[in-house]
Amino acid sequence: MLKNIKVVLRGVGQVFFQNNALTGLIFLAGIFYNSSVLGLGAILGNIISTYSARLFGYNKEDIENGLYGFNGTLTGIAILFFFELNIITIIAIIIGSIISTLLMYLIKRKIPAYTSPFVISTWIVICILLFLFPNYFITSGSEVVYHINIFESVTKGFGEVMFQDNIITGLFFIFGILLNSPKYFYYALYGSIFSIIIAYIFSFPLTAINLGLFSYNAILTSMAFANEKRSLFFSTFGIILSILIILIFNKFGAIALTAPFVVSTWIILFVSKK
């Protein structure tokens, strides 16, 4: 039982590349602090994706390291972030999490999958739910601000990686990363601050900057290159690319999720190999 709990918690931790059950527990505590509904979505998505991987007979070590859990975690959170909690959205989480597991297996055989299984499976589920049950969609707005708040932007940037618009939750995430790996924390912080500077210089909406909406993809992108030889160089260009991709999504009114992180990282990896 304890072993299974650790697998689930590692899956939560792997959202930020942290293969650590205690870090995953801190992340989960941060989510529940902000929203018990989103916390339940994280657990359900994680369990479904993890145990479907076991059912399909995928690599045991990968499963135990949480590599099939983190995409399901994000899928479960995302569906309950965008839609009301009911039996339909619970079924949607189950289906989306299973799809994310299948995609993880297929994609990672060719290239690093990162959160692409979550992005694709969540896009599919969102499109289906919007078509069949548009009334379940949750609309939200933000108060317009006229001054940048660095502390808010940094902490919420960490929180927004898992759809958490909450400063305290962001601090939970920061502490969890720092506890497990100072190195990853430094790269995450670099991604956050550098992206804020770029967004501010180019006069992007201050409301979006303070909400961390230009930061969370940059944080993951920077962390993805933490162990590369030219890590700072790759992280810097990856962050810039991720912001450009966010602008493209915004122009078309599309839900970006973590696609800017995935695409920018893939581009950097492809170019570096060439």
BADREN-203446 format. One record per residue: residue in one letter; x, y, z of N, C-alpha, C in turn. Coordinates in pm, whole numbers, plus 32768, in hexadecimal, padded with zeros to 4 digits. Layout:
# residues N
aXYZXYZXYZ;...
END
This chain:
# residues 274
m80537F8780008000800080008057807E8000;l80BC80808059811680F38062816281067FE0;k818A80967FA281D2809C7F24817D80DC7EB7;n80FD80B77EB380A280EF7E4F808C81847E65;i808581AD7EE38074823B7F0280EE828A7ED3;k816682517EE881E082937EBD81E482A37E25;v81B3823E7DDE81AF82457D4C815782B87D1F;v80E282C47D5E808683317D3D80C683B87D5B;l810583C57DCF814384447DF681B984677D9B;r820484037D708270841E7D11823784537C8E;g81C3841E7C688182844E7BEF815E84E17BF7;v8132850C7C6D8114859A7C81819585EC7C7B;g81FF85B77CB9827F85FD7CB982BB860B7C2E;q82A285A87BD982DE85A97B5382A786177AF9;v823B86577B22820A86CA7AD5827987337ACA;f82C9873F7B35833C879B7B3683C1874F7B2D;f83C086D97AF1843986877AE0847286557B65;q8420864B7BCC845186257C51842485977C74;n8481853A7C6D846484AE7C8D847284997D24;n841684D47D6D841E84D27DFF839284D47E39;a8372846D7E8A82EB84607EC182CA84D17F22;l832C84FB7F74831485677FD382F685EA7F89;t834286057F208328867C7ECF829D86747E92;g827885FE7E6281F385EC7E2B818686047E91;l819F85DB7F0C813F85F27F78813086877F95;i819F86D07F93819B87617FA7814E87A57F37;f816687787EBB811A87AE7E4A808487977E5D;l8063871C7E857FD686F87E967F96874A7F05;a7FE187607F707FAF87B37FDE7F9488427FAD;g7FED88747F577FDA88F97F1F7F5D89027EC9;i7F4388997E7C7ECA88977E287E4D88967E80;f7E4A88407EE57DD688377F3D7DC288B87F8C;y7E3088FE7FAA7E24897F7FEE7DD089E07F9B;n7DE789DC7F197D9F8A377EC07D168A037E99;s7D0D897F7E7D7C8F89487E4D7C8A88B17E65;s7C2D88877EB97C1D87F87ED47BEB87B07E57;v7B9B87F57E067B6887B87D8A7BDB879A7D2B;l7C3487F97D177CA687E37CBF7D06877B7CFA;g7D0E87797D7E7D6087127DC07D2B86877DA4;l7CA886767DAB7C6A85F57D8D7C7E85D07CFA;g7C7786357CA37C91861C7C157D1F85EC7BFE;a7D7F86277C467E0B85FE7C3A7E1E856D7C64;i7DE285477CD47DF084BE7D077DAD845A7CA9;l7D3484797C7E7CEB841D7C267D3684097BA3;g7D6084777B657DA9846C7AE77E2A841F7AF6;n7E7084367B637EEE83F17B7F7ED8835A7B8F;i7E7883367BE17E5E82A77BFA7E3482607B7A;i7DDA829C7B2E7DAA825D7AB37E1B824A7A4F;s7E6C82B17A3A7ED982A879D97F4382447A07;t7F6182447A887FC781E87ABE7F9B81577AB3;y7F21813C7ADD7EF380B07ADE7ECC807E7A54;s7EA980D779F97E9380AC796F7F1980837930;a7F8680C87957800B80A27927802F80177958;r800C7FFA79D480247F737A097FCF7F0C79BF;l7F537F2F79A57EF87ED5795E7F2C7EB778D2;f7F687F1B78917F9C7F08780980257EC57809;g805E7EAF788080DE7E6A788A81567EBD7863;y81507F40787A81BF7F97785782327F8778BB;n82A27FC4789C831B7FB478EB83037FD2797F;k83257F7179D383087F7C7A6283557FEE7AA4;e83D47FFE7A7D842680687AB983EE80F37A97;d83C481047A1A8388818379F1830B81A17A42;i82BA813B7A57823E814C7AA4825D81747B33;e82BB812D7B7182DD81487BFD831F81D17C10;n835E82047BA7839B82897BAE833882F87B90;g82BA82D47B7B825283397B67824883707ADA;l828C832F7A7A8290836579F3820C835379A8;y81B582FD79DA813182F0799E80C6833679F2;g80F0836F7A63809183B07ABB808184457AA7;f80EC84887A7A80E6851B7A7B808B85547A0F;n80858512799B8029854279347F98852F795D;g7F7C84C0799F7EF584AA79D47ED1850E7A40;t7F3585317A927F2185987AFA7EF2861B7ABC;l7F3986467A567F1786C47A127E9186BB79CA;t7E778648798F7DF8863679487D82864179A8;g7D8D86007A1B7D2286067A7F7D0A86937AB2;i7D7686DB7ACA7D6987667AF97D2A87BD7A8D;a7D5C87B07A127D30880679A47C9A87F87989;i7C69877E79887BDB876879697B8287A779D3;l7BAA879C7A527B5987DA7ABC7B75886F7ACC;f7BDE889E7A8D7BF6892E7A897B9989707A24;f7B85892E79B47B34896779497A9F89427951;f7A8088D3799679F788A3799979C988827A27;e794688867A3B790C88677ABE792387D57AE4;l792A87BC7B65793987347B9778B286EC7B94;n78A886847B487831862E7B43785A85A87B08;i77FB854F7AF9781984C87AC8785384CB7A3C;i7826852A79EA78598534796178ED85597961;t791385BB79B379A085E679B479F9857E79F9;i79C185317A567A0E84C47A927A2E845A7A28;i79CB843879D779E183DA79697A4684137907;a7A3D849778F07A9B84D978957B2A84D078C9;i7B3C84DE794D7BC184D179897BF784447974;i7BA283E1798A7BCC835579787BF9833C78E8;i7BA7836878897BC8835477FC7C4683A277D6;g7C4B842177FF7CBF847477DF7D41843E7819;s7D39840A78927DB183D578D47DE28356788F;i7D86830278647DAC8289781A7DEC82AE7795;i7DB2830F77507DEC833E76D27E78837476E9;s7E8C83BF77567F1083F777737F7783897789;t7F4C831A77C67FA782A977DC7FCF82687758;l7F6E825477027F8A8219767E7FE88273762E;l7FCD82F576328021835475E880AE835A7622;m80B9835476A6813C835776E6819282E376B5;y8156826E76B0819E81F7768381CC820575F2;l81758239759C81948244750E81FA82B274F2;i81E683267531823C8399751382C88388754A;k82D3835675C683588350760483B482E875C4;r837C8295756E83D0823675248421827D74B8;k83F182F3748E8432833D7422847C83B97454;i8439840674AA8471848374DD84478494756F;p848984ED75BA845B8507764383CB853B7640;a837384FA768882E4851A768082C0859876CE;y830485AE773E82E3861D7798824C861A77B6;t820A868C77A9817A869077C88124868A774A;s815D866276DA810F865B765E809885FB7668;p80A3858976AD802D853276BA7FB985787702;f7FDB85C677687F75861477AE7F35867A7752;v7F8786C177077F55872A76AE7EF586EF7646;i7F20868576047ECE864B75997E4D860E75D0;s7E5A85C0763B7DE3857F76737D8085E576AA;t7DB2864F76E77D5B86B7771F7D18870776B1;w7D61872576467D22876875D37CAE8714759D;i7CC5869275907C5D8639755C7BE2863C75B6;v7BF7862C76387B88862876987B3F86AF769C;i7B8B871D769C7B4C87A1769F7AF387B67624;c7B24879075B07AD4879F75357A53874E753D;i7A5D86D5756E79E6867E757A798386B875DE;l79B586E47651795C871B76B8791C879E768B;l796987F276467931886F761478C4885675AC;f78D387EC755F787087CB74F877F2878C7536;l780487327596779286E975CE7755872D7648;f77A9876C769A777987A6771877B18833772D;p7792889076D577CB891776E077A38960775F;n77328939779B7704897D7815775B895D788E;y77AA88F57885780288D078F47882892378F9;f789B896D788D791789BB788579148A2C78EB;i79838A3E7933798D8AA6799979D08B21795E;t798B8B91796379C68C0F793579FD8C5B79AD;s7A6C8C9C79997AA98CE97A057AEB8D6679CD;g7AF78DC97A1F7B378E4679F77B998E737A61;s7BEF8ECF7A3C7C528F027A9A7C488F9A7AA2;e7C638FCD7B177C62905E7B2B7CD7909D7AE1;v7CBC91077A987D25914B7A4D7D8191957AAE;v7E0491847A9B7E6691C77AF17EBC92237A9C;y7EFA92867ADD7F4992EB7A957FD992F37AC6;h7FFE929B7B22808792987B5580B592077B5F;i813191F17B3E816791697B48818991497BD9;n816E90CF7C02818E909F7C8781E890247C77;i826A90377C8982CB8FCD7C6E82B28F527CC4;f829A8F677D4682858EF67DA0820B8EA57D75;e819F8EEB7D5681268EA67D2A813D8E5D7CA7;s81818E9E7C4B81998E637BC881EF8DE57BD2;v82578DEA7C2582AF8D767C3582668D027C76;t82258D1B7CE681E28CAF7D2F816D8C747CE0;k811F8CCC7CA280AF8C997C5280DE8C537BD4;g81528C7A7BA0818A8C357B2D81A58BA37B4D;f81DC8B897BC481F08AFF7BF0816A8ABA7C02;g810B8AFF7C3E80888AC47C56803F8AA27BD6;e804C8AF67B7080028AE37AF380308A697AA4;v80A28A337AC580CC89B67A858061894B7A9B;m801F89517B0F7FB288F47B2D7F2E893E7B42;f7F1C89AC7AF87E9D89F67AF57E778A337B7C;q7EDA8A577BCD7EBE8A8B7C527EDB8B217C59;d7E728B707C537E7F8C027C5A7E808C2B7CEE;n7EF08C0A7D307EF88C207DC07F8A8C327DEA;i7FA78C9D7E2F80308CBB7E5A80658C517EBA;i80138C2B7F1C80408BC87F7F805C8B417F3D;t80068B1A7EE1801C8A9C7E99809F8AA37E4C;g80BA8B167E0F813A8B287DC981B08B177E26;l81A38B487EA1820D8B387F04821F8AA57F2B;f81B08A5C7F3481B889CA7F4B820C89897EDD;f81EF89AD7E60823589717DF082CA89967DF3;i82E68A137E0F83718A417E1783BD89F57E83;f837F89E87EF883BF89A07F6783D6890E7F43;g837488D07F02838188447EDC83F5882C7E7D;i840688847E1C847688787DBE84FB88907E05;l850288FA7E54857D891C7E9C85A688AD7EFB;l8545886E7F3A856188017F9885A5878C7F54;n8579876E7EDB85AE86F97E94862A871A7E42;s862987907E00869987B07DA786AE88467D9A;p870E887F7DE3872D890D7DD3874E89327D43;k878F88D67CFC87B588F07C71873989097C1C;y86D688B37C26865B88C57BDA861289437C06;f861B89627C8685DB89DD7CB886188A587C76;y869E8A5B7C6C86E08ACF7C3086B68AE07B9E;y86AF8A717B5686858A7A7ACA85F38AA47ABE;a85A08A717B1785138A997B1785048B2D7B34;l854F8B5E7B96854A8BEC7BBA857E8C437B47;y85E68C147B05861B8C5D7A9185B18C677A24;g856D8BF77A0885038BF779A484948C5779C8;s84718C5B7A4784078CB37A75842D8D477A66;i849F8D6C7A9C84C88DF97A9D84E78E2C7A10;f852E8DDB79C285518E04793A84D58E1878E4;s84738DC078F383F88DCD78A583A98E4978CE;i83AA8E68794E83668EE1797E83A78F5E7944;i842C8F5F794284758FD2790B84538FE67877;i84548F78782C84338F81779D83A58FB47789;a83478F7A77D482BB8FA277C882A8903577EA;y82EF9064784E82E290F078788321914F7812;i8397912B77DE83DB917F777C838591947700;f8341912976D582F09130765C825F91567679;s8247918776F181C491C077168151915E7705;f816890E1772D80FA9081772E809A90A7779E;p801F907A779A7FBC90A278017FEC9085788F;l7FE890EB78E2801990DB796C7FC6907779BB;t7F469071799D7EF1901079E37F238F8379CB;a7F418F64794D7F738EDF792A7FFD8EC57965;i80508F2D796980D68F1D79A480CA8EFD7A39;n80788F487A8180678F327B1080298EAA7B2F;l7FD78E777AD47F9A8DF47AE87FFB8D817AC9;g80708DA37A9480D38D3C7A7580BA8CF579F2;l80658D2F799D803F8CEB792180AC8CEC78B7;f810F8D4378C781828D41786C81F98CF778AB;s81E78CC8792582588C8E796F82578BF77977;y81E08BBC798281DE8B2D79A6821B8AD3793B;n82078AF578BA82498AA7785182DF8ABF7851;a83078B3A786E83958B5C787383DC8B1278E5;i83958B03795583CD8ABA79C883ED8A2B79A1;l838C89E7796483A0895C793B840B895178CF;t840B89AF7872846F89AD780784FC89BA783F;s850F8A16789A85928A2978D885BE89AD7925;m85618972796E858188FA79BD85A588847964;a8569887D78ED8580880C7894861288027868;f865A8873786986E68874783C8749887B78B0;a871A8865792887718874799E87EB8819799B;n87DF87A5795C884D8745795B8899874078D7;e887A879D787C88C287A277FD894987E9780D;k89A687CD77B28A2B880B77BA8A2488A277A8;r89D488D0774A89C589607733893D898B7769;s8927896A77E588A389777822886D8A067822;l88BF8A66784A88908AF0785388708B2777C8;f88C18B06776788AC8B3176DD88288AF976A8;f88158A7676B9879A8A37768987208A6A76D4;s872E8A7B775686BD8AAC77A686928B367779;t86F38B8C776186D58C16773986868C1B76B7;f86B78BD4765286728BD575D285ED8B8975D9;g85E88B23762C856B8ADB763F85008B33767D;i85278B8476DD84CA8BE0771E84928C4576B9;i84EB8C7D766884C08CDD7603845F8C9C75A1;l84818C237575842A8BDB751883A18BBF7556;s83A08B9875D483228B76761682C58BF0761B;i82FF8C66763082AE8CDF763582768D0075AB;l82C88CEF754382988D0774BB82268CA97498;i82308C2C74C381C78BCA74A781478BEC74F4;i81578C1D756E80E28C4A75BC80988CB87571;l80E38D16753780A58D8474EC80568D507474;i808A8CE8743480438CAC73C37FBF8C6F73F1;f7FC28C27745F7F488BEC74957EE48C5A74BC;n7F178CC274FB7EBF8D3175247E7E8D7574AD;k7EC98D8274417E968DC473C97E1D8D797391;f7E228CF573997DB58CA373637D4C8C7E73CC;g7D5F8CB174467CFF8C9674B07CFB8C0474DA;a7D6A8BBE74CB7D708B2F74EC7DA58B1A757A;i7D818AAA75B57DB08A85763B7E3A8A46762D;a7E9F8A8976617F298A5E764A7F5189E876A2;l7F1F89E7771F7F4C898477827FE5898D778A;t802B891C778680BE891F778A80FB89037702;a80AD8914769880E088FF76108157895875EF;p815889D9761881CE8A2C75FB824F89F37635;f824889BC76AD82BC897A76EA82E889037697;v828A88AD767382AB8834762882E8885575A0;v82A588AC755582D288CC74CD8359891374CE;s836A8973752783E989BC752D845B89607553;t8442890475AE84A988A675D984CC8845756A;w846888147524848287BC74B184D488047447;i84B48882742B84FE88CE73C6859088DD73EF;i85A98901746A86328913749B867F888F7492;l8641882174BA8683879E74B486A387787424;f8645879173C9865A8770733C86CD87C27302;v86CD8843731C8735889B72E787BD88787322;s87C1885A73A38840883A73E4887F87BB73AC;k882B875B7386885F86DF734C889486F572C0;k8854875472788882877371F0890787BE71F3;
END
